[in-house]
Amino acid sequence: MLETVETSAKRGSDLIKQVLSFARGVEGDRSTVQIRHLIGDIEKIVKETFPKSISLRLDILPNLWTTLADATQLHQVLM
């Protein structure tokens, strides 16, 4: 539970930085991102926050490519 709170706080911090960067007209920090990890993170959030009556099924290819992106922005898009 503490790990989820810590991860959520970091994500919130990243989101605030992104909003401020957008307001200033600055482009986000791009780095190599493994989409599989982002999807796994979202899966964990969904399972912990959504009602148990909502099920989630993932079908992720085992050899997903990495991408150059802003991880916070991509996380928001996937969420």
C-alpha positions in Angstrom: 0.0 0.0 0.0 2.8 2.4 0.9 4.5 1.7 -2.5 1.3 2.6 -4.3 1.1 5.9 -2.3 4.7 6.7 -3.1 4.2 5.9 -6.8 1.1 8.0 -7.0 2.8 10.9 -5.3 5.6 10.8 -7.8 3.2 10.6 -10.6 1.3 13.6 -9.2 4.5 15.5 -9.0 5.4 14.6 -12.6 1.9 15.7 -13.7 2.3 19.1 -12.0 5.7 19.6 -13.7 4.1 18.7 -17.0 1.3 21.2 -16.6 3.7 23.9 -15.7 5.9 23.0 -18.7 2.9 23.1 -21.0 1.9 26.6 -19.6 5.5 27.8 -20.3 5.5 26.3 -23.8 8.4 23.9 -22.9 8.5 20.4 -24.4 8.5 17.4 -22.0 11.4 15.2 -21.0 11.7 12.4 -23.4 13.5 9.2 -22.6 13.4 5.5 -23.6 10.2 4.1 -22.3 9.1 0.4 -22.1 5.4 0.6 -22.7 4.9 -2.8 -21.0 6.0 -1.3 -17.7 3.5 1.6 -18.0 0.7 -0.8 -18.8 1.6 -2.9 -15.8 1.5 0.2 -13.6 -1.9 1.1 -14.9 -3.1 -2.4 -14.4 -2.1 -2.2 -10.7 -3.9 1.1 -10.3 -7.0 -0.2 -11.9 -7.1 -3.3 -9.8 -6.6 -1.3 -6.6 -9.0 1.5 -7.3 -11.9 0.2 -9.5 -14.7 -1.9 -8.0 -14.0 -5.7 -8.1 -17.0 -6.0 -10.4 -14.9 -4.5 -13.2 -12.5 -6.9 -14.7 -9.4 -6.0 -16.7 -7.9 -8.3 -19.3 -4.6 -7.6 -21.0 -3.2 -9.0 -24.1 0.3 -7.6 -24.5 2.8 -8.9 -27.1 5.9 -10.3 -25.4 8.3 -8.4 -27.7 7.0 -4.8 -27.5 9.4 -2.2 -28.6 10.6 0.6 -26.5 9.8 4.2 -27.5 11.2 7.6 -27.0 8.5 9.6 -25.1 7.6 11.5 -22.0 6.6 8.8 -19.6 4.1 11.0 -17.8 2.3 12.0 -20.9 2.2 8.5 -22.2 0.9 7.2 -18.9 -1.9 9.8 -19.1 -2.8 8.8 -22.6 -3.0 5.1 -21.7 -5.0 5.8 -18.5 
